[in-house]
Amino acid sequence: MNLKYLLTLFILLLSLGTFAEEPKDTAFANLYKRYLQLYSDSDETAFYEATEKMKAHYLEQNNFVSFYKVWLNELLYDSENGKNYKAIKKAGLMVKDMDARNEKHYEIVYAALGNIYDARGNYRMAMKYYNDALNACSPKDSSSLLGIYSRIASLQAHRESKKAWEMNEKMGKMAVKYPRYYKVYIVLKSEIAFYLKDKKKFDEAYAQYLQIRKDHPNLDEYGKDMMKMVYAVFHGDYETALEILSHESMDFDPLDRCDMRIQVYEMMGNQQKALEEVSYRRDLRDSLNSDMLFESINEINAEMGLNMIEEEAHKNQKKATKRQNLLLIVALLFLIAVLGLVISRNIMRRRHQKELMKQNKELEIALSRAEESDRMKDSFIEHVSHEIRTPLNIITGYAQIITNPEYELDDEERNRMLNDINKNTSKITYIVNELLEIAEDDSKQHYPKNDLIAVNEFCRKIMDYAERINSGRLKMLFNSELTDDFSFYSNRHVLEKVIEQMLNNAIKFTHTGFVELKVHESPDHGVVRFIVTDSGIGIAEENQEHVFDRFFKEDPFKQGFGLGLTMCRKMAILLGGSLFLDKEYKAGARFILTLPKVNDQTLSS
């Protein structure tokens, strides 16, 4: 969730009720509006001047709560503009000022520190300060509570999704009378449902989002990209979701985009891409923290430079003053050296931690693979035994009868038994060849894509093959949105195997009705989609997540290893594409194969 947008809302929340106290004060009303506008501008001088006027106004009224909230806004402004050292320093001054006035509004300072660490991806420190702010906040201060709830829910969405859901619901109950903040609650609800992988919760939030946009058409566009991205994911359109996450958006911070891409890749089953994104996110977070440290050094250098200028301007003052300035310079130089050492040690420590984390990750992966290998070995033995036992029993039984002189067989009986032996021998040979082919495909990292495929002609030939398998039992349909000259580069043999397997499955599990192969292009995403739809028995909802698992069969008595769809998805990925089940289609089963449209052979090798 975009931190800058929430900070702007936080500013407005902290001002709820403040402006309403003085509706007749036109001068203050103008100052207030100007102050809010300047928060999003780059004119720092004007913002700081407006801030000082706002603070002075509230001090005159002895309104210390509003005074400190405006001061908090100044800290948030500094942090948003990369001046974390200055923001943290002002937080310390706020605490001293509160102590001096005996005004203990510490939740304001804690909230500011939480936002500073949140912006740098430091989850532990951000949560600490947000919780401190929550504990220190008065139950009657609804505006502050609303802002803190939204920040905690946003921060927890990825790591502690169930807790985030509970916190966001608290925010929703309070925000219901403020449409702008209630929309934030809905968008957060959608984000948390995404991390929970709970489509039902998202559908509910999506309906609420459409309703609030209808009821309040003048609301800003915030949340639009988030809703589109999550909608695409829950409808299996991962390419669109990744496309949305690849662009700069008011809905996503850089670290948010990383977390969401990781989730999308995991839902796609692409663990390699997920691990690459995890590594990239770690480097980005380290970079943000390093920026925070170096920015602190720059602020210290600026202060030191200011002191040196003052020293030059007052060089004729008393020697004691000069000595004091020199001592200050020495102290600052010493502080810079210490900070440099801390940064150096921190970088070395992080490198060491990254190496250890990498080694631990590799060990975890190796252990997981070993355990998976054991499970796969057991499943493999079980399935091979099941598939081969029946034909072997037939071959053995008939061979014993034929070779036993006690049985008197006529020529017709003998020929029938010999034909059955030959048929079951061929069946075992087919099983062995299938296993060898699977083993060969499993060892590949990619397929060359050097074949120029005229899509319509290619699909018609495959449909001829499918019609022979069908033998006129079902209605076989082919629909194309492409012209006959449409072509792209891929691997003809592999693509043929994938589509034939999809059609085989559709024919096998459809008793009456139709099987359709449809093909179309998505120019926006540079892909070609092959869609196989049938009117068959469909796939039970509880099994839809497992149809691509190895050895999975809905009907354990059906012939086969349960590897067809597993290998189809593997081959689709090695072709640079994807294969997924359309869970929204209920009149049978629908599988969608998506491949990149490659027009140049030099790009496809």
Solvent accessible surface area in square Angstrom, and as a share of the most:
residue,aa,sasa,rsa
1,M,6,0.03
2,N,18,0.09
3,L,14,0.07
4,K,95,0.40
5,Y,22,0.08
6,L,4,0.02
7,L,3,0.02
8,T,34,0.20
9,L,5,0.02
10,F,4,0.02
11,I,2,0.01
12,L,29,0.14
13,L,4,0.02
14,L,6,0.03
15,S,9,0.06
16,L,60,0.30
17,G,44,0.42
18,T,10,0.06
19,F,60,0.25
20,A,76,0.59
21,E,105,0.47
22,E,26,0.12
23,P,98,0.62
24,K,190,0.81
25,D,52,0.27
26,T,94,0.55
27,A,77,0.59
28,F,5,0.02
29,A,14,0.11
30,N,88,0.45
31,L,37,0.19
32,Y,26,0.10
33,K,115,0.49
34,R,113,0.41
35,Y,2,0.01
36,L,42,0.21
37,Q,111,0.49
38,L,3,0.02
39,Y,11,0.04
40,S,73,0.47
41,D,64,0.33
42,S,107,0.69
43,D,70,0.36
44,E,56,0.25
45,T,90,0.52
46,A,19,0.14
47,F,0,0.00
48,Y,50,0.19
49,E,99,0.44
50,A,6,0.05
51,T,0,0.00
52,E,93,0.42
53,K,124,0.52
54,M,3,0.01
55,K,19,0.08
56,A,50,0.38
57,H,32,0.14
58,Y,0,0.00
59,L,58,0.29
60,E,146,0.65
61,Q,84,0.37
62,N,108,0.55
63,N,31,0.16
64,F,41,0.17
65,V,63,0.36
66,S,8,0.05
67,F,8,0.03
68,Y,0,0.00
69,K,14,0.06
70,V,8,0.04
71,W,29,0.10
72,L,1,0.01
73,N,1,0.00
74,E,12,0.05
75,L,0,0.00
76,L,0,0.00
77,Y,2,0.01
78,D,0,0.00
79,S,6,0.04
80,E,57,0.26
81,N,69,0.35
82,G,26,0.25
83,K,45,0.19
84,N,0,0.00
85,Y,52,0.20
86,K,57,0.24
87,A,0,0.00
88,I,64,0.32
89,K,96,0.41
90,K,31,0.13
91,A,4,0.03
92,G,34,0.33
93,L,89,0.44
94,M,0,0.00
95,V,47,0.27
96,K,141,0.60
97,D,31,0.16
98,M,0,0.00
99,D,70,0.36
100,A,90,0.70
101,R,95,0.35
102,N,115,0.59
103,E,43,0.19
104,K,105,0.45
105,H,34,0.15
106,Y,61,0.23
107,E,15,0.07
108,I,4,0.02
109,V,4,0.03
110,Y,66,0.25
111,A,3,0.02
112,A,0,0.00
113,L,23,0.11
114,G,0,0.00
115,N,1,0.01
116,I,0,0.00
117,Y,42,0.16
118,D,21,0.11
119,A,26,0.20
120,R,30,0.11
121,G,9,0.08
122,N,31,0.16
123,Y,43,0.16
124,R,173,0.63
125,M,36,0.16
126,A,0,0.00
127,M,22,0.10
128,K,95,0.40
129,Y,36,0.14
130,Y,1,0.00
131,N,58,0.30
132,D,39,0.20
133,A,0,0.00
134,L,42,0.21
135,N,125,0.64
136,A,46,0.35
137,C,12,0.07
138,S,52,0.33
139,P,121,0.76
140,K,188,0.80
141,D,29,0.15
142,S,61,0.39
143,S,11,0.07
144,S,4,0.02
145,L,16,0.08
146,L,3,0.01
147,G,0,0.00
148,I,2,0.01
149,Y,28,0.10
150,S,7,0.04
151,R,5,0.02
152,I,1,0.00
153,A,0,0.00
154,S,16,0.10
155,L,17,0.09
156,Q,11,0.05
157,A,1,0.01
158,H,63,0.28
159,R,96,0.35
160,E,59,0.26
161,S,16,0.10
162,K,155,0.66
163,K,114,0.48
164,A,0,0.00
165,W,44,0.15
166,E,111,0.50
167,M,27,0.12
168,N,1,0.00
169,E,52,0.23
170,K,103,0.44
171,M,2,0.01
172,G,5,0.05
173,K,164,0.69
174,M,52,0.23
175,A,0,0.00
176,V,99,0.57
177,K,146,0.62
178,Y,63,0.24
179,P,47,0.30
180,R,81,0.30
181,Y,16,0.06
182,Y,45,0.17
183,K,0,0.00
184,V,1,0.00
185,Y,11,0.04
186,I,1,0.00
187,V,1,0.00
188,L,0,0.00
189,K,5,0.02
190,S,0,0.00
191,E,4,0.02
192,I,0,0.00
193,A,0,0.00
194,F,0,0.00
195,Y,21,0.08
196,L,52,0.26
197,K,110,0.47
198,D,40,0.21
199,K,63,0.27
200,K,171,0.72
201,K,62,0.26
202,F,1,0.00
203,D,63,0.33
204,E,94,0.42
205,A,0,0.00
206,Y,61,0.23
207,A,60,0.47
208,Q,52,0.23
209,Y,12,0.05
210,L,95,0.47
211,Q,94,0.42
212,I,15,0.07
213,R,59,0.21
214,K,157,0.67
215,D,80,0.41
216,H,72,0.32
217,P,97,0.61
218,N,151,0.77
219,L,32,0.16
220,D,50,0.26
221,E,86,0.39
222,Y,0,0.00
223,G,0,0.00
224,K,92,0.39
225,D,42,0.22
226,M,0,0.00
227,M,3,0.01
228,K,103,0.44
229,M,0,0.00
230,V,0,0.00
231,Y,90,0.34
232,A,7,0.05
233,V,3,0.02
234,F,26,0.11
235,H,58,0.26
236,G,10,0.10
237,D,40,0.21
238,Y,29,0.11
239,E,38,0.17
240,T,31,0.18
241,A,0,0.00
242,L,36,0.18
243,E,72,0.32
244,I,22,0.11
245,L,0,0.00
246,S,70,0.45
247,H,106,0.47
248,E,150,0.67
249,S,20,0.13
250,M,85,0.38
251,D,1,0.01
252,F,4,0.02
253,D,33,0.17
254,P,66,0.41
255,L,18,0.09
256,D,27,0.14
257,R,24,0.09
258,C,1,0.00
259,D,8,0.04
260,M,0,0.00
261,R,44,0.16
262,I,13,0.07
263,Q,12,0.05
264,V,0,0.00
265,Y,27,0.10
266,E,72,0.32
267,M,48,0.22
268,M,34,0.15
269,G,41,0.39
270,N,35,0.18
271,Q,104,0.46
272,Q,114,0.51
273,K,90,0.38
274,A,3,0.03
275,L,58,0.29
276,E,88,0.39
277,E,20,0.09
278,V,51,0.29
279,S,49,0.32
280,Y,116,0.44
281,R,32,0.12
282,R,64,0.23
283,D,64,0.33
284,L,37,0.18
285,R,58,0.21
286,D,21,0.11
287,S,52,0.34
288,L,36,0.18
289,N,16,0.08
290,S,29,0.18
291,D,77,0.40
292,M,26,0.11
293,L,46,0.23
294,F,100,0.42
295,E,26,0.12
296,S,18,0.11
297,I,24,0.12
298,N,96,0.49
299,E,31,0.14
300,I,3,0.02
301,N,58,0.30
302,A,65,0.51
303,E,55,0.25
304,M,29,0.13
305,G,27,0.26
306,L,103,0.51
307,N,28,0.14
308,M,93,0.41
309,I,118,0.60
310,E,81,0.36
311,E,31,0.14
312,E,111,0.50
313,A,78,0.60
314,H,89,0.40
315,K,125,0.53
316,N,140,0.72
317,Q,83,0.37
318,K,165,0.70
319,K,161,0.68
320,A,64,0.49
321,T,48,0.28
322,K,94,0.40
323,R,138,0.50
324,Q,124,0.55
325,N,32,0.16
326,L,82,0.41
327,L,113,0.56
328,L,70,0.35
329,I,21,0.11
330,V,91,0.52
331,A,55,0.43
332,L,19,0.09
333,L,91,0.45
334,F,139,0.58
335,L,72,0.36
336,I,36,0.18
337,A,64,0.50
338,V,55,0.32
339,L,35,0.17
340,G,32,0.31
341,L,110,0.55
342,V,71,0.41
343,I,8,0.04
344,S,55,0.36
345,R,166,0.61
346,N,25,0.13
347,I,61,0.31
348,M,114,0.51
349,R,117,0.43
350,R,49,0.18
351,R,141,0.52
352,H,105,0.47
353,Q,70,0.31
354,K,68,0.29
355,E,98,0.44
356,L,78,0.39
357,M,92,0.41
358,K,133,0.56
359,Q,100,0.44
360,N,79,0.40
361,K,85,0.36
362,E,92,0.41
363,L,121,0.60
364,E,101,0.45
365,I,45,0.23
366,A,56,0.44
367,L,111,0.55
368,S,60,0.39
369,R,171,0.62
370,A,52,0.40
371,E,83,0.37
372,E,68,0.31
373,S,64,0.41
374,D,81,0.42
375,R,135,0.49
376,M,40,0.18
377,K,114,0.48
378,D,87,0.45
379,S,33,0.21
380,F,83,0.34
381,I,96,0.49
382,E,118,0.53
383,H,31,0.14
384,V,27,0.15
385,S,43,0.28
386,H,87,0.39
387,E,16,0.07
388,I,30,0.15
389,R,130,0.48
390,T,81,0.47
391,P,3,0.02
392,L,83,0.41
393,N,91,0.47
394,I,57,0.29
395,I,35,0.18
396,T,68,0.40
397,G,28,0.27
398,Y,50,0.19
399,A,39,0.30
400,Q,116,0.52
401,I,46,0.23
402,I,36,0.18
403,T,106,0.62
404,N,50,0.26
405,P,125,0.79
406,E,150,0.67
407,Y,117,0.44
408,E,165,0.74
409,L,35,0.17
410,D,82,0.42
411,D,109,0.56
412,E,140,0.63
413,E,69,0.31
414,R,83,0.30
415,N,83,0.42
416,R,120,0.44
417,M,15,0.07
418,L,85,0.42
419,N,97,0.50
420,D,32,0.17
421,I,33,0.17
422,N,102,0.52
423,K,126,0.53
424,N,8,0.04
425,T,64,0.37
426,S,62,0.40
427,K,68,0.29
428,I,32,0.16
429,T,69,0.40
430,Y,140,0.53
431,I,7,0.04
432,V,67,0.38
433,N,80,0.41
434,E,50,0.22
435,L,35,0.17
436,L,115,0.57
437,E,70,0.32
438,I,21,0.11
439,A,61,0.47
440,E,103,0.46
441,D,11,0.06
442,D,52,0.27
443,S,82,0.53
444,K,67,0.29
445,Q,153,0.68
446,H,112,0.50
447,Y,6,0.02
448,P,65,0.41
449,K,31,0.13
450,N,62,0.32
451,D,52,0.27
452,L,94,0.47
453,I,0,0.00
454,A,33,0.26
455,V,0,0.00
456,N,4,0.02
457,E,93,0.42
458,F,6,0.03
459,C,0,0.00
460,R,114,0.42
461,K,125,0.53
462,I,4,0.02
463,M,18,0.08
464,D,83,0.43
465,Y,52,0.20
466,A,1,0.01
467,E,72,0.32
468,R,168,0.61
469,I,87,0.44
470,N,4,0.02
471,S,94,0.60
472,G,62,0.60
473,R,123,0.45
474,L,11,0.06
475,K,134,0.57
476,M,31,0.14
477,L,57,0.28
478,F,52,0.22
479,N,69,0.35
480,S,40,0.26
481,E,117,0.52
482,L,21,0.10
483,T,92,0.54
484,D,96,0.50
485,D,121,0.63
486,F,27,0.11
487,S,35,0.23
488,F,1,0.00
489,Y,34,0.13
490,S,2,0.01
491,N,19,0.10
492,R,93,0.34
493,H,117,0.52
494,V,8,0.05
495,L,0,0.00
496,E,62,0.28
497,K,47,0.20
498,V,0,0.00
499,I,0,0.00
500,E,38,0.17
501,Q,53,0.24
502,M,5,0.02
503,L,1,0.00
504,N,42,0.22
505,N,25,0.13
506,A,5,0.04
507,I,8,0.04
508,K,90,0.38
509,F,58,0.24
510,T,0,0.00
511,H,117,0.52
512,T,106,0.62
513,G,43,0.41
514,F,60,0.25
515,V,0,0.00
516,E,30,0.13
517,L,0,0.00
518,K,63,0.27
519,V,0,0.00
520,H,35,0.16
521,E,47,0.21
522,S,16,0.10
523,P,104,0.66
524,D,125,0.65
525,H,57,0.25
526,G,31,0.30
527,V,11,0.06
528,V,0,0.00
529,R,31,0.11
530,F,0,0.00
531,I,22,0.11
532,V,3,0.02
533,T,4,0.02
534,D,8,0.04
535,S,35,0.22
536,G,17,0.16
537,I,108,0.55
538,G,14,0.14
539,I,34,0.17
540,A,41,0.32
541,E,135,0.61
542,E,129,0.58
543,N,34,0.17
544,Q,23,0.10
545,E,122,0.55
546,H,81,0.36
547,V,11,0.07
548,F,26,0.11
549,D,66,0.34
550,R,91,0.33
551,F,20,0.08
552,F,56,0.24
553,K,41,0.17
554,E,68,0.30
555,D,54,0.28
556,P,81,0.51
557,F,177,0.74
558,K,65,0.28
559,Q,109,0.48
560,G,26,0.25
561,F,7,0.03
562,G,19,0.19
563,L,8,0.04
564,G,23,0.22
565,L,22,0.11
566,T,17,0.10
567,M,11,0.05
568,C,1,0.01
569,R,58,0.21
570,K,54,0.23
571,M,9,0.04
572,A,0,0.00
573,I,65,0.33
574,L,18,0.09
575,L,1,0.00
576,G,52,0.50
577,G,16,0.16
578,S,13,0.09
579,L,2,0.01
580,F,18,0.08
581,L,16,0.08
582,D,27,0.14
583,K,82,0.35
584,E,79,0.36
585,Y,39,0.15
586,K,149,0.63
587,A,70,0.55
588,G,8,0.08
589,A,12,0.09
590,R,66,0.24
591,F,18,0.08
592,I,20,0.10
593,L,0,0.00
594,T,2,0.01
595,L,2,0.01
596,P,41,0.26
597,K,59,0.25
598,V,20,0.12
599,N,100,0.51
600,D,62,0.32
601,Q,78,0.35
602,T,113,0.65
603,L,138,0.69
604,S,1,0.01
605,S,98,0.63
